[in-house]
Amino acid sequence: MNPYVSKSLWWVGAVSSVLIALVSYRYFIPSIPVPSNLAANLMAKPWLVVHAGLAATALITGPWQFIPRLRARWPRVHRVLGRVYVFSCLVGGAAGLLLASGTSAGPIARAGFGLLAIVWIGVNANAFRLALAGRYAEHRQWMIRSFALTFGAVLLRVYIPASQAMGIEFMTAYRAISWLAWVPNLLLAELYIRGLPRRRRPAVATS
Ligand code: HEM
């Protein structure tokens, strides 16, 4: 990918991730009311605060991990932020799975969010395992997949108002978005990974 395009994409991704994360921390302020469709989630107490807090932390810590110069100059910062990111995804994902089971939006949204939570947990566990094993090229690929999923939280918050502006009924849109917020991103991440130069991809074993 052209470096200007990838830098611009990174900036848009990083700024939108930080903004959405900061807004999501509002669930820690008791005087701000929870929207009615979320208050109706059977698992909202206490899992909404746990989930929103940790998932927002993943959004804030994730983007910096992709800056090569930061990784090279301050490897310790990369390792510490990486651990915070993975912890946030794993525990935030487990809370997301509980929330998915309690959603008031029905089985399609339950399956969409539920599968996202399971894939998010699996992808992050694998990315962390690869880092510990020193398999950094593969670790990088799995972290690209991971952040493509994490970024779904930003897209969900773009798609919902966009669908409302298009006049689509809220619940119909919400159910579709529980899938559309992450499946296309994961496919795009996969295409991007396949386009990476060979040196950044792990060697394929031949028999
Ligand atoms: C990637 C895996 C994720 C899963 C499986 C997931 C799952 C869920 C579920 C099931 C709900 C409740 C929806 C309902 O009751 O209808 C929810 C709400 C919420 N999630 Fe996530 N989520 C994920 C990522 C994130 C991320 C990265 C953030 C970071 C901001 C986030 C922040 C929130 C917030 C703030 C809410 C409350 C709803 C709102 O304010 O729009 N989630 N999530």
Boltz pocket constraint, residues with backbone or C-beta under 6 A from the ligand:
constraints:
  - pocket:
      binder: B
      contacts: [[A, 20], [A, 21], [A, 24], [A, 37], [A, 38], [A, 41], [A, 48], [A, 51], [A, 52], [A, 55], [A, 56], [A, 57], [A, 58], [A, 59], [A, 92], [A, 93], [A, 96], [A, 97], [A, 99], [A, 100], [A, 101], [A, 102], [A, 103], [A, 104], [A, 105], [A, 109], [A, 112], [A, 113], [A, 114], [A, 116], [A, 117], [A, 118], [A, 120], [A, 149], [A, 150], [A, 151], [A, 152], [A, 153]]
      max_distance: 6.0
